[in-house]
């Protein structure tokens, strides 16, 4: 028997791509929905706690330093996928400028996608450390152990 729609577990992939809290998969992680709201660094500003379930978004001081590796991996994956697509659809040869066109177009697209990749890497990183809790409505969010409130925001 299938559970009612309101009781179904939200999909992990959907919650990551929509930047939702990994604990409840409903609350927004970022203050702005627009990844390109570059004025005042709004595109990367996160809520301190999930507005829906109260899960803290920064588990420890410097928690998001690891997202640089995730962002790098996403950029490499994008570049490889684009290289394969370019090769299959347009072809790459050393006898014309197609390789240089690929490099130029890929570089521009990576620059344009950087805000999206940064947000996606933060959401992925948090989701690897905070798991979905089906009882998030009745159970309080766990308090991080390694938080020093005086050091928050010093990075």
C-alpha beads as a LAMMPS data file, in Angstrom:
LAMMPS data file: protein, C-alpha beads

155 atoms
154 bonds

1 atom types
1 bond types

-500.0 500.0 xlo xhi
-500.0 500.0 ylo yhi
-500.0 500.0 zlo zhi

Masses

1 110.0

Atoms # bond

1 1 1 0.000 0.000 0.000
2 1 1 1.362 3.392 -0.972
3 1 1 1.638 6.156 1.611
4 1 1 -0.317 9.384 1.090
5 1 1 1.518 12.101 -0.826
6 1 1 2.109 14.196 2.307
7 1 1 3.881 11.280 4.040
8 1 1 6.143 10.247 1.158
9 1 1 9.870 10.679 1.562
10 1 1 10.987 13.491 -0.757
11 1 1 13.526 12.404 -3.363
12 1 1 17.175 13.018 -2.466
13 1 1 18.172 14.169 -5.958
14 1 1 15.251 16.593 -6.153
15 1 1 16.026 18.075 -2.741
16 1 1 19.700 18.552 -3.663
17 1 1 18.975 20.224 -7.009
18 1 1 16.373 22.500 -5.420
19 1 1 18.723 23.356 -2.501
20 1 1 16.484 21.998 0.235
21 1 1 17.468 21.008 3.778
22 1 1 18.736 17.406 3.885
23 1 1 16.981 16.662 7.196
24 1 1 13.404 17.581 6.206
25 1 1 13.916 18.062 2.444
26 1 1 11.457 20.948 2.525
27 1 1 13.133 24.050 3.968
28 1 1 15.213 26.343 1.787
29 1 1 18.943 26.397 2.584
30 1 1 19.719 29.699 0.870
31 1 1 18.261 33.113 1.653
32 1 1 17.769 33.938 -2.035
33 1 1 16.293 31.564 -4.603
34 1 1 18.261 33.333 -7.329
35 1 1 21.763 31.882 -7.776
36 1 1 22.699 34.988 -9.766
37 1 1 21.782 37.585 -7.118
38 1 1 25.433 38.614 -6.962
39 1 1 24.864 41.990 -5.320
40 1 1 25.865 41.742 -1.677
41 1 1 26.814 38.052 -1.994
42 1 1 23.183 36.989 -1.573
43 1 1 23.667 34.018 -3.893
44 1 1 25.765 32.121 -1.323
45 1 1 24.149 33.413 1.917
46 1 1 22.574 30.538 3.820
47 1 1 20.028 30.483 6.615
48 1 1 21.626 29.784 9.989
49 1 1 18.936 27.178 10.664
50 1 1 16.490 25.514 8.311
51 1 1 13.285 27.599 8.371
52 1 1 11.176 24.407 8.382
53 1 1 12.859 21.944 10.767
54 1 1 15.468 24.017 12.617
55 1 1 18.504 22.020 11.446
56 1 1 21.688 24.083 11.756
57 1 1 23.344 24.621 8.397
58 1 1 26.879 25.150 9.693
59 1 1 27.766 22.067 11.702
60 1 1 31.200 23.269 12.785
61 1 1 33.561 26.163 12.232
62 1 1 34.919 26.059 8.682
63 1 1 32.474 23.296 7.729
64 1 1 32.123 24.432 4.125
65 1 1 35.855 24.428 3.270
66 1 1 35.374 20.919 1.874
67 1 1 32.937 22.199 -0.721
68 1 1 35.850 23.425 -2.815
69 1 1 36.638 19.797 -3.645
70 1 1 33.011 19.083 -4.499
71 1 1 32.788 22.193 -6.681
72 1 1 36.013 21.182 -8.438
73 1 1 34.645 17.668 -9.096
74 1 1 31.396 19.124 -10.465
75 1 1 33.377 21.442 -12.759
76 1 1 35.522 18.554 -14.038
77 1 1 32.426 16.392 -14.588
78 1 1 30.773 19.217 -16.529
79 1 1 33.901 19.754 -18.642
80 1 1 34.253 16.041 -19.445
81 1 1 30.562 15.732 -20.338
82 1 1 30.801 18.806 -22.539
83 1 1 33.968 17.482 -24.205
84 1 1 32.255 14.192 -25.047
85 1 1 29.155 15.988 -26.351
86 1 1 31.299 18.404 -28.383
87 1 1 33.313 15.522 -29.812
88 1 1 30.209 13.507 -30.774
89 1 1 28.156 16.412 -32.129
90 1 1 30.765 18.722 -33.670
91 1 1 33.981 16.748 -33.750
92 1 1 37.392 17.761 -32.440
93 1 1 40.464 17.909 -34.615
94 1 1 43.989 19.169 -34.256
95 1 1 43.840 20.484 -37.826
96 1 1 41.238 23.155 -37.222
97 1 1 40.269 25.435 -34.341
98 1 1 37.562 23.178 -32.875
99 1 1 39.631 22.311 -29.786
100 1 1 40.203 26.006 -29.051
101 1 1 36.501 26.728 -29.583
102 1 1 35.655 23.969 -27.102
103 1 1 38.105 25.377 -24.543
104 1 1 36.708 28.892 -24.951
105 1 1 33.046 27.897 -24.783
106 1 1 33.702 25.542 -21.847
107 1 1 35.553 28.280 -19.928
108 1 1 32.761 30.799 -20.449
109 1 1 30.093 28.269 -19.427
110 1 1 32.044 27.288 -16.307
111 1 1 32.289 30.954 -15.302
112 1 1 28.570 31.453 -15.880
113 1 1 27.668 28.273 -13.963
114 1 1 29.955 28.990 -10.997
115 1 1 27.244 30.402 -8.687
116 1 1 25.037 27.372 -9.398
117 1 1 27.943 24.954 -8.856
118 1 1 28.879 26.646 -5.576
119 1 1 25.332 26.343 -4.226
120 1 1 25.033 22.763 -5.438
121 1 1 28.332 21.813 -3.813
122 1 1 27.228 23.307 -0.469
123 1 1 23.928 21.450 -0.616
124 1 1 25.660 18.171 -1.498
125 1 1 28.272 18.624 1.243
126 1 1 25.644 19.266 3.909
127 1 1 23.539 16.331 2.708
128 1 1 26.482 13.958 3.215
129 1 1 26.690 14.880 6.894
130 1 1 23.011 15.410 7.749
131 1 1 20.675 12.555 6.881
132 1 1 16.950 12.625 6.200
133 1 1 14.835 12.185 9.327
134 1 1 11.293 10.897 8.648
135 1 1 10.281 12.106 12.141
136 1 1 11.659 15.616 11.730
137 1 1 8.296 17.168 12.658
138 1 1 8.245 15.602 16.134
139 1 1 11.959 15.191 16.824
140 1 1 14.214 18.159 17.517
141 1 1 17.282 18.664 15.321
142 1 1 20.540 17.407 16.808
143 1 1 22.809 20.111 18.165
144 1 1 26.291 20.132 16.611
145 1 1 28.983 18.998 19.027
146 1 1 31.917 20.997 17.739
147 1 1 30.478 24.506 17.636
148 1 1 32.186 27.387 19.385
149 1 1 29.620 30.187 19.114
150 1 1 32.281 32.893 19.536
151 1 1 34.148 31.605 16.465
152 1 1 31.140 31.410 14.120
153 1 1 31.631 33.566 11.044
154 1 1 35.361 34.107 11.625
155 1 1 36.450 32.372 8.469

Bonds

1 1 1 2
2 1 2 3
3 1 3 4
4 1 4 5
5 1 5 6
6 1 6 7
7 1 7 8
8 1 8 9
9 1 9 10
10 1 10 11
11 1 11 12
12 1 12 13
13 1 13 14
14 1 14 15
15 1 15 16
16 1 16 17
17 1 17 18
18 1 18 19
19 1 19 20
20 1 20 21
21 1 21 22
22 1 22 23
23 1 23 24
24 1 24 25
25 1 25 26
26 1 26 27
27 1 27 28
28 1 28 29
29 1 29 30
30 1 30 31
31 1 31 32
32 1 32 33
33 1 33 34
34 1 34 35
35 1 35 36
36 1 36 37
37 1 37 38
38 1 38 39
39 1 39 40
40 1 40 41
41 1 41 42
42 1 42 43
43 1 43 44
44 1 44 45
45 1 45 46
46 1 46 47
47 1 47 48
48 1 48 49
49 1 49 50
50 1 50 51
51 1 51 52
52 1 52 53
53 1 53 54
54 1 54 55
55 1 55 56
56 1 56 57
57 1 57 58
58 1 58 59
59 1 59 60
60 1 60 61
61 1 61 62
62 1 62 63
63 1 63 64
64 1 64 65
65 1 65 66
66 1 66 67
67 1 67 68
68 1 68 69
69 1 69 70
70 1 70 71
71 1 71 72
72 1 72 73
73 1 73 74
74 1 74 75
75 1 75 76
76 1 76 77
77 1 77 78
78 1 78 79
79 1 79 80
80 1 80 81
81 1 81 82
82 1 82 83
83 1 83 84
84 1 84 85
85 1 85 86
86 1 86 87
87 1 87 88
88 1 88 89
89 1 89 90
90 1 90 91
91 1 91 92
92 1 92 93
93 1 93 94
94 1 94 95
95 1 95 96
96 1 96 97
97 1 97 98
98 1 98 99
99 1 99 100
100 1 100 101
101 1 101 102
102 1 102 103
103 1 103 104
104 1 104 105
105 1 105 106
106 1 106 107
107 1 107 108
108 1 108 109
109 1 109 110
110 1 110 111
111 1 111 112
112 1 112 113
113 1 113 114
114 1 114 115
115 1 115 116
116 1 116 117
117 1 117 118
118 1 118 119
119 1 119 120
120 1 120 121
121 1 121 122
122 1 122 123
123 1 123 124
124 1 124 125
125 1 125 126
126 1 126 127
127 1 127 128
128 1 128 129
129 1 129 130
130 1 130 131
131 1 131 132
132 1 132 133
133 1 133 134
134 1 134 135
135 1 135 136
136 1 136 137
137 1 137 138
138 1 138 139
139 1 139 140
140 1 140 141
141 1 141 142
142 1 142 143
143 1 143 144
144 1 144 145
145 1 145 146
146 1 146 147
147 1 147 148
148 1 148 149
149 1 149 150
150 1 150 151
151 1 151 152
152 1 152 153
153 1 153 154
154 1 154 155
